[in-house]
Amino acid sequence: MTSRRASGGPTIATPVGGSIFEMRPRRITPLPTYPLVEGLFPATVHLGRAAGSRAGDRVAFLVHGLGLNEDYFGLLAPELVARGYDVWALRLPGYIGSGERAGWLWPVHFGLSVAFYGWVAASAIAHLARTLEPRPAHLLAWGHSLGAAALASAFADGEAGDWGIVDRLVLEAPAFSEALAFSGVTLAALTALPDGLLNQLSEALLMDDIRSSRFAAQRILPFSPGRASRAVLTMNALALANPFNRTRPPAPQVLDRTRFVLAAFDRFVDHDRLIPLLEAWRVGADRRLVLPRNHHLSLTSPREIVEWLERT
C-alpha cells in the first residue's frame, strides 16, 4: 500500500489584508513539571480565536512552524470554522505578529528545546479545556513543522492537561530531528545571514508556493526574520537539528489517532528520511497524505485535506 497523494485543488478565498485570528496575550497556568523549570514559563502566551468561530462541541488547536506565525493557517482556519470547529491558534513564544518588528534580544529560554514548546502547547490546550464554555468534548490538534514536533512532544505521554485524549492529532511536515535536510551547523549559519540574503533564500525555498496564490505571496512572506528575532530563529534551528535529540512519538493511544500530512518535495524536512521513521513507528500508509509540494495551504485545497482526515 502506498501513501495517498493529494491533487491540486481550488483554494478558499480569504482576505489577505490581516490575520483572521484575534491574537491576545493571555496568562495561563503552566502544567506542573519540575519546580525550577516552572519559573521559565512565559508570563503571557499569545492565543487567538479565528473569525467566525463559535463555542461548540469541537475545538481545533493550531500551532505554526519555524519562522512563521498563525497566518500560515489563513486558508485552513475558514474551512474548519465552516465545519463547525471552534478554531484557536497558538503563537509560539518568541514569535511576533505580522508587520511587527522583532527585537534582537529575548529571554534566553525561548526556543531552547522542542520540549519547551511542547510544554507551552500542552498548557495552552489545558487552559482552553478549563475555560471554554460550554466545555467542548472533542479536540483536533494540528501542528506544522516546528509546531508538529512540539505537539508530538506534548502528547508523548498520552494527554495534554485536563483534556485527556485528543480525537485527532495532525502532524504536517513534522520537523523531527531525525528527518531534517540540514545539519544544525548549516541551519545556524543560514540564520546568521544578513536580512536581505536571508529573505532571498527564504523566497527561493518557497518559490513554488509563492507563485501558487496571492495569499501565499502576501501572507507567508516576508518569511524571516520578520516573524521572530535572530536569537529565537537560531535557537529554534539548533534545537530542531540537535543530533542528540530523539523524537518521542505520541503515546500509543494517541498515535492511533494521529495523521501525517507530508510533502514529497519539502526543502526543510527530508521526506526519504521521514518515511522510514514513521514506518518504524508502524504508521501505515493509510494514515499518511503526501502532498506534491511543501506548504500545502497555498497549493492544495484545505477542503480536500480535511475531508481526507474525516474519512480516515
C-alpha positions in Angstrom: 0.0 0.0 0.0 1.3 3.4 -0.8 0.6 6.8 0.8 -2.2 8.7 -0.8 -1.1 11.7 -2.8 -3.4 14.8 -2.8 -4.1 16.5 -6.1 -4.1 20.3 -6.5 -7.5 21.9 -5.9 -9.1 25.3 -5.6 -8.2 27.3 -2.5 -10.7 29.0 -0.3 -11.0 32.7 -0.8 -9.9 34.7 2.2 -8.9 38.3 3.0 -5.2 38.9 2.8 -5.1 42.3 4.5 -4.8 40.9 8.0 -4.9 37.8 10.2 -8.2 36.1 10.7 -7.1 35.3 14.2 -7.6 37.8 17.1 -4.4 37.1 18.9 -4.2 38.3 22.6 -1.6 37.8 25.3 -3.2 35.6 27.9 -1.9 34.4 31.3 -2.2 30.7 31.5 -1.2 28.3 34.2 1.7 26.0 33.2 1.2 22.3 33.5 3.2 21.1 36.5 6.7 20.0 35.9 10.0 20.3 37.8 9.8 23.3 40.2 12.9 25.1 38.8 11.6 24.7 35.2 8.2 26.1 36.0 9.9 29.5 36.6 10.8 29.7 32.9 7.2 29.6 31.7 6.3 32.8 29.7 4.4 35.5 31.6 1.9 35.6 28.8 1.1 33.3 25.9 -0.5 34.6 22.6 -3.7 32.7 21.8 -6.2 33.7 19.3 -9.7 32.6 18.1 -10.4 32.6 14.4 -13.0 35.0 13.0 -16.4 33.4 12.8 -15.7 30.7 15.4 -18.4 29.8 17.8 -18.2 27.9 21.1 -19.3 24.4 20.5 -18.6 20.7 20.8 -15.4 20.6 18.8 -12.2 22.7 19.1 -9.3 22.9 16.6 -5.9 24.0 18.1 -3.3 25.1 15.5 0.5 25.6 16.0 2.7 27.2 13.4 6.2 26.3 12.2 9.7 27.8 12.2 9.9 31.4 11.1 6.1 31.7 10.6 3.1 32.6 12.8 -0.6 31.9 12.9 -1.1 33.5 9.4 0.1 30.2 7.9 -3.3 28.8 8.7 -5.2 31.5 6.9 -6.7 29.1 4.4 -7.2 26.2 6.7 -9.0 28.0 9.5 -12.0 29.2 7.5 -12.5 25.6 6.3 -12.5 24.3 9.9 -14.8 27.1 11.0 -17.2 26.2 8.2 -17.3 22.6 9.5 -18.3 23.7 13.0 -15.0 23.9 14.8 -14.1 26.5 17.4 -10.7 27.3 15.9 -7.8 28.6 18.0 -4.2 29.3 17.2 -1.1 29.4 19.4 1.8 31.8 18.6 4.9 30.2 19.8 6.9 32.1 22.5 9.4 34.5 20.9 7.4 35.0 17.7 5.6 38.2 16.7 2.6 39.4 14.7 2.9 40.2 11.0 4.0 43.7 10.5 5.7 43.9 13.9 9.4 44.4 14.1 11.3 41.7 16.0 13.9 42.7 18.6 17.3 41.2 18.8 17.2 40.1 22.4 14.6 37.9 24.1 14.6 35.9 27.3 17.2 33.2 26.8 14.8 30.3 27.5 12.7 31.0 24.3 13.2 28.2 21.8 15.9 26.2 23.6 14.1 22.9 23.1 11.2 21.4 21.3 10.1 20.0 24.6 9.7 23.6 25.9 7.4 24.5 23.1 5.5 21.2 23.7 5.0 22.2 27.3 3.6 25.6 26.3 1.3 24.0 23.8 0.0 21.4 26.2 -0.5 24.1 28.9 -2.5 26.2 26.3 -4.6 23.2 25.4 -5.3 22.6 29.1 -6.2 26.3 29.5 -8.8 26.1 26.8 -10.2 22.9 28.2 -10.7 24.6 31.6 -12.0 27.9 30.4 -14.2 27.4 27.3 -17.9 27.4 27.9 -19.7 25.2 27.2 -16.9 22.7 27.8 -16.1 21.1 24.4 -15.8 17.4 24.1 -13.6 16.9 21.1 -10.1 18.2 20.2 -8.3 18.4 16.8 -4.7 19.4 17.4 -2.8 20.4 14.2 0.9 21.4 14.1 3.1 22.4 11.2 6.9 21.8 11.1 8.3 23.0 14.4 4.7 23.1 15.7 4.2 19.5 14.7 7.3 18.5 16.6 6.1 20.4 19.6 2.7 18.7 19.6 4.3 15.3 19.3 6.2 16.2 22.5 3.1 17.5 24.1 1.3 14.2 23.6 4.2 11.9 24.1 2.7 10.9 27.5 -0.8 10.5 26.1 -2.6 13.6 27.2 -2.4 17.4 27.5 -3.6 18.6 30.8 -7.3 18.5 31.6 -8.3 17.5 28.1 -7.4 13.9 28.0 -7.0 12.0 24.7 -7.0 14.1 21.6 -9.6 13.0 19.0 -7.3 13.7 16.0 -3.6 14.8 16.0 -2.4 16.1 12.7 1.4 16.5 12.2 2.1 18.3 9.0 5.7 18.2 7.6 6.9 17.5 11.1 10.4 18.8 11.7 11.7 15.8 13.6 15.4 16.0 14.2 16.0 12.6 12.6 14.5 13.8 9.3 15.9 17.3 8.8 17.5 18.1 5.5 20.1 20.4 7.1 22.6 19.9 9.9 22.5 22.2 13.0 25.6 23.9 11.9 24.2 24.7 8.5 20.9 26.0 9.9 22.7 28.2 12.4 24.9 29.6 9.6 21.8 30.3 7.5 20.1 32.2 10.3 23.2 34.4 10.6 22.9 35.7 7.0 22.1 39.4 6.5 18.4 40.2 6.3 18.4 40.7 2.5 20.1 37.4 1.8 18.0 35.5 4.3 14.8 36.8 2.7 16.1 35.9 -0.7 17.0 32.4 0.4 13.5 32.0 2.0 11.8 33.2 -1.1 13.9 30.8 -3.2 12.9 27.9 -1.0 9.2 28.8 -1.2 9.1 30.0 -4.8 6.6 27.3 -6.0 4.3 28.2 -3.1 4.6 32.0 -3.6 3.6 31.6 -7.3 0.6 29.5 -6.5 -1.6 32.0 -4.8 -1.9 35.6 -3.8 -2.4 34.5 -0.2 1.0 32.8 -0.1 2.7 35.8 -1.7 1.3 38.3 0.7 1.0 36.4 4.0 3.7 33.8 4.1 6.4 36.3 3.1 8.4 38.0 4.5 9.3 34.6 5.9 12.3 35.6 8.0 13.5 37.3 10.2 10.2 39.2 10.3 8.4 36.7 12.5 11.0 36.3 15.2 14.2 37.7 16.5 17.5 36.3 15.2 18.2 34.8 18.6 14.9 32.9 18.5 15.4 31.7 15.0 18.9 30.5 15.7 17.9 28.7 19.0 14.9 27.0 17.2 17.2 25.8 14.4 19.7 24.4 16.8 17.0 22.8 18.9 15.5 21.1 15.9 18.8 19.8 14.5 20.3 18.7 17.8 21.9 15.4 16.9 21.5 14.1 20.4 17.7 14.7 20.3 15.5 11.7 19.6 11.8 12.3 18.8 9.4 10.6 21.2 6.4 9.5 19.3 3.0 10.3 20.7 1.7 7.7 23.2 0.3 4.6 21.5 -3.3 5.5 22.2 -2.6 8.9 20.6 -0.5 7.6 17.7 -3.5 5.6 16.6 -5.4 8.8 16.2 -2.5 10.7 14.5 -2.5 11.6 10.8 0.6 12.8 8.9 0.4 15.4 6.2 3.7 15.1 4.3 5.4 16.9 1.5 7.4 14.9 -1.0 9.3 18.0 -2.2 9.8 19.7 1.2 13.1 21.6 1.3 13.4 21.5 5.1 12.2 18.0 6.0 13.8 15.1 4.2 10.9 13.0 3.0 13.1 10.0 2.4 14.3 10.1 6.0 10.9 10.8 7.5 9.1 7.9 5.9 11.4 5.2 7.5 10.9 6.8 10.9 7.1 6.6 10.5 7.4 3.0 9.4 9.4 2.3 12.5 6.6 3.7 14.5 4.2 1.4 12.5 2.3 4.3 10.9 0.6 2.8 8.0 0.3 4.4 4.6 -3.4 4.9 5.1 -2.5 7.5 7.9 -0.2 9.5 5.6 -1.3 12.0 3.0 1.6 13.0 0.6 1.4 16.4 -1.0 3.1 17.5 -4.2 4.9 20.5 -2.6 5.9 21.6 0.8 3.4 24.2 2.1 0.1 22.7 1.3 -2.1 25.6 2.3 -1.0 27.5 -0.8 -1.2 24.6 -3.3 -3.8 22.1 -2.2 -7.4 22.7 -1.2 -7.8 22.6 2.6 -11.2 21.2 1.9 -9.7 18.1 0.3 -7.3 17.6 3.2 -9.9 18.0 5.9 -12.2 15.6 4.1 -9.4 13.0 3.9 -8.9 13.4 7.7 -12.6 12.9 8.3 -12.6 9.7 6.3 -9.6 8.1 8.0 
